[in-house]
């Protein structure tokens, strides 16, 4: 069936591509809560402890399904096979082929996530034949006492780290940072981290689901089993030379893009709008992805439009270079592309 559908797609002119909306993928987590329903208003999942909403995913295990236009019902990784660089950009396609390079999520934590670390590209390729995992977080909402773990409080080394881990005193050398709405945390591969309770955030990351769990607060899952730890795998992945906590609170500027993160893997702007904004990506060889973190907006292009509200996402194909973003009243949006 897909072979026939693919031949049909290839017979279509490439200018039939349009901004894509996707069905959310919900994830039950031991540390999850209700903020994805209560704040994002994504209330069509039966999960009692919804920890994650995957907004745009090309992972083979959880690909996103299109919900708008004539491509409705097809998966993102299927579209890459057909539209290739018209969808993601020439340089992006040349590097990643038919693997969508980024994963976009909303995360709600009502307990601590495990203390963890992600491998870099070389280590992940050697061990898992996939990319590493560098990510960033944008805090959408946070309880008054919310905090994050970001790196160590001081310089340490593998021996000292293992000693604290074995003595269950790892918390003594972990760096705790207050979290408030609008904070941005960068989490490069090798950086020890954890999301704390009472937080709703947007996460933008490399398309990888490889996580090494270091410490899980001695808790048990509903079946009475402790989750697996990855002590040896994590040891080689941790960057013990790192001295940054990678936290920032960007100064918001109305009605123009504010750069909040630029890496080899993604560039992210924050848009805080109360009036129309024209966007021009003629010099950018990449798709553009939007996560709406507040309010709602309409993206207008070539006499057509798509409306996105808080908690939703939109993927603009690389071949669409000029469009307008029109807020419903006000909105905040994360805009992501690859340079």
WOVENMO-V210919 format. One record per pair of residues at least 4 apart in sequence whose ideal C-beta (glycine too) atoms are under 6 Angstrom apart, sorted by the first residue. I is the first residue (numbers start at 0). J is the second residue. D is the distance in whole Angstrom. If there is no record, write none. Layout:
i j d
I J D
I J D
This chain:
i j d
1 5 6
5 81 6
8 81 4
11 15 5
13 85 5
16 82 6
16 85 6
16 316 4
17 68 5
18 298 6
18 305 5
18 313 5
18 315 5
19 65 5
19 314 4
20 66 5
20 67 4
21 55 6
21 63 4
22 64 5
22 66 5
23 41 6
23 52 5
24 53 4
24 61 5
25 44 4
25 46 5
25 49 5
25 52 6
26 50 6
26 51 4
27 46 5
27 48 6
28 50 3
29 220 6
30 50 6
30 108 5
30 110 4
30 112 5
31 48 4
31 49 5
31 50 3
32 107 5
32 109 3
33 37 5
34 38 5
34 107 4
34 199 4
35 39 5
35 41 5
35 49 5
35 52 5
35 107 5
36 42 5
38 140 6
38 199 6
39 309 6
39 310 3
41 52 6
41 310 5
44 49 6
51 104 5
51 106 5
52 105 4
53 61 6
53 104 5
54 103 4
54 312 4
55 63 5
55 103 4
55 288 6
55 312 5
55 314 6
56 61 5
56 63 5
56 102 5
57 62 6
57 75 5
57 76 5
57 99 3
57 206 6
62 74 4
62 75 5
62 76 5
63 75 5
64 74 6
65 70 5
65 71 5
65 73 5
66 71 6
73 77 5
75 99 6
78 82 5
78 86 6
79 86 6
79 97 5
80 97 5
82 86 4
83 92 5
84 88 6
84 89 4
84 92 4
85 318 5
86 316 5
87 91 4
87 92 5
87 286 5
87 317 6
88 284 4
88 285 4
88 317 4
89 284 5
90 284 5
91 95 6
91 285 6
91 337 5
95 100 5
99 206 6
100 206 5
101 206 6
101 265 6
102 204 5
102 206 5
103 203 6
103 290 6
103 312 6
104 202 4
105 201 6
106 200 5
106 202 6
107 199 5
108 112 6
108 194 5
108 196 6
108 198 5
109 196 6
110 196 5
111 193 6
111 195 6
111 216 6
112 193 5
112 194 5
113 212 4
113 215 4
114 193 5
114 213 5
114 214 4
115 210 5
115 212 5
115 213 6
116 191 5
116 211 5
116 233 5
116 236 5
116 237 5
117 132 4
117 188 5
118 122 4
118 123 4
118 131 5
118 236 4
119 131 4
119 188 4
119 189 6
120 130 6
120 131 4
122 236 6
123 127 5
123 129 6
123 130 6
123 131 4
123 209 6
127 209 6
129 207 6
130 205 5
130 207 5
131 188 4
132 188 6
132 204 6
132 205 5
132 207 4
132 209 6
133 187 5
133 188 5
133 205 6
133 264 5
134 186 5
134 202 6
134 204 3
135 185 5
135 203 5
135 260 5
136 184 4
136 200 5
136 202 6
137 183 6
137 201 5
137 333 6
138 178 5
138 180 6
138 182 4
138 200 5
139 199 5
139 200 6
139 292 5
140 180 6
140 199 4
141 145 4
141 178 5
141 179 5
141 180 6
141 198 5
142 197 3
145 178 4
145 195 6
145 197 4
145 198 5
146 175 5
146 177 6
146 178 6
146 195 5
147 176 5
147 178 5
147 184 6
147 195 6
148 173 5
148 175 6
148 192 6
148 193 4
149 174 6
149 176 5
149 184 6
149 192 6
149 244 5
150 174 5
150 190 6
150 191 6
150 244 5
151 155 5
151 172 5
151 174 6
152 172 6
152 174 5
155 159 5
155 160 5
155 172 6
156 239 6
163 168 5
163 169 5
163 172 6
164 169 5
169 214 5
174 244 6
176 246 5
178 182 6
178 198 6
181 248 6
182 248 5
183 247 5
183 259 5
184 245 6
184 246 5
185 245 4
186 190 5
186 192 5
189 236 6
189 237 6
189 238 3
194 198 6
201 290 5
201 292 6
201 333 6
203 265 6
203 267 6
203 335 6
205 264 5
211 229 4
211 232 5
211 233 4
211 236 6
212 228 5
212 229 5
213 233 5
215 226 5
219 223 5
219 225 6
220 224 5
229 233 5
249 257 6
249 259 5
251 271 5
252 257 5
253 271 6
254 272 6
254 274 5
254 276 6
256 268 4
256 270 6
257 269 5
258 268 6
259 267 5
259 269 5
260 267 4
261 266 5
265 335 5
265 337 6
266 336 6
266 338 5
267 333 6
267 335 5
268 334 4
270 332 4
270 334 6
271 331 5
272 276 6
272 326 4
272 330 5
273 326 6
273 329 5
275 323 6
275 325 5
276 324 5
277 323 5
278 322 6
279 321 5
280 320 5
281 320 5
283 336 6
285 317 6
285 336 4
285 337 4
286 317 5
287 315 4
287 336 5
288 314 5
288 335 5
289 313 5
289 332 5
289 334 6
290 312 5
290 333 4
291 307 5
291 309 5
291 311 6
291 332 5
292 331 5
293 309 6
293 330 6
293 331 4
294 329 5
294 330 3
295 308 4
295 327 4
295 330 6
296 307 6
296 324 5
296 326 5
296 330 5
297 304 5
297 306 5
297 325 5
298 305 5
298 322 6
298 324 6
299 304 4
299 323 5
300 319 6
300 322 4
307 311 5
307 313 5
315 319 5
326 330 4
